[in-house]
Amino acid sequence: MTVVKGWHCAYEIHYHIVFPVKYRRALVRPEVEQELVRIASEINERYDIEIEQMGADKNHSHLLCTAHPKVSIGDIVRVYKSITARELFRTFPELKKELWGGEFWSDGYYAATVGQRNNWETVYKYVKNQGVDAAKSLRCFTQLSLPGM
């Protein structure tokens, strides 16, 4: 990771964001994880958000990303939650029944900035190694061909 240069700025910003599933339901199964990877690659291509690492456990998803300073954390959260939820419900309509027809993601989220010089690598490994048994599951999204990683 290096300093990114824009038209009028240079930046090195990394965000660690955690998205809990509504009611903390354990709905992030392997097939849902694969769909999240597909959706994330589309988000990567369409928006000014570069997803550096993704990981998930059964009831939440982690995102390590960078974006131009003009893109707020709130914008990243809004884009990720709205697009992933819409696409997950389209692909897996049974998820709506498990959530009583409501939203996929909880209203809340966790967000933190990550400094590259001190704890970026630690957070990168933490996000990458989400899940109970990473060796036997799809918990590491990077291994599933997310572009740019």
JORAFEN-V622100 format. One record per pair of residues at least 6 apart in sequence whose ideal C-beta (glycine too) atoms are under 7 Angstrom apart, sorted by the first residue. I is the first residue (numbers start at 0). J is the second residue. Records with the same first field share a line. If there is no record, write none. Layout:
BEGIN
I: J  J
END
This chain:
BEGIN
0: 115  119
2: 9  11
3: 9  10  11
5: 67
8: 68
10: 67  68
11: 115
12: 65  66  68  112
13: 51  63  65  112  113  115  119
14: 64  72  75  110  112  113
15: 61  63  111  113  122  126
16: 62  75  76  108  109  110
17: 59  61  108  109
18: 59  60  79  80  104  108
19: 58  59  105  107
20: 26  27  58  59  103  104  105
21: 98  101  102  103  104  105
23: 58
24: 58  97  98
25: 57  58
26: 94  97
27: 55  56  57  58  60
29: 136  137
31: 87  91
32: 55  137
33: 137  143
34: 86  87  90
35: 53  55  60  83
36: 53  140  143  145
38: 82  83  86
39: 50  53  145
40: 145  146
42: 48  50  78  79  82
43: 49  50  146  147
46: 78
47: 66  67  70
48: 64  66  70  75  78
49: 64  65  66  147
50: 62  64  145
51: 63  64  65  148
52: 63  123  126  127  141
53: 61  62  126  140  145
54: 61  126  127  128  129  138  139  140
55: 61  129  130  138
56: 129  130
61: 126  129
62: 79
63: 113  122  123  126
64: 75
66: 75
72: 110
76: 108
80: 104
84: 102  103  104
87: 94  103
88: 94  95  103
94: 103
113: 119  122
127: 139  141
129: 138
130: 136  138
133: 139
137: 143
141: 148
END
